[in-house]
């Protein structure tokens, strides 16, 4: 698998800057560990989040990118699917928020 989408729109909370840093570092380190188990090194990760979990300045994203992870955060699934180059017919169903 070379494309992964994480739908985190149901997450709640307001992460502090240090928590964003720690998660970005953790995510990038985890991906590196899984390369040895067969995860393709160029796997793209798209995170779909909403504010305040989604940081407007994308600090956690920057931390992960600086550590070699191919990641981008979005506020909607459509942009995430487009970044992953998934055609509409290949897009999995995403639960709508009620």
C-alpha positions, 0 to 999 in steps of 0.5 A: 500500500502506498496511499493511506488516509486517516479520517480523524474528524471525530477526534476531540481536544486541543493539542498543545504545541509539544503534543503536536511535536511528539505526535509528528515525531512518533508518526515519522519514527513509526513509519520508518520502523515499518519500512523493514516490515514491507511498508513502501518508503514512499507511502503517502499519508493523508490526515483529515482533521478538523480544528482545533485538532487540525493545526492551521499552521500544520506544525505536527505535519512539518515535524513529520515531513522533516523526519522523512514522512510523506504526509499532509493534513486536510480539513476535508476528505475531497482534498485528501483524496485528490492529493493521494491521486485517487479517482472518485471511483476508487475513493472508499466511503467516508462516514459523514458526521452527524 
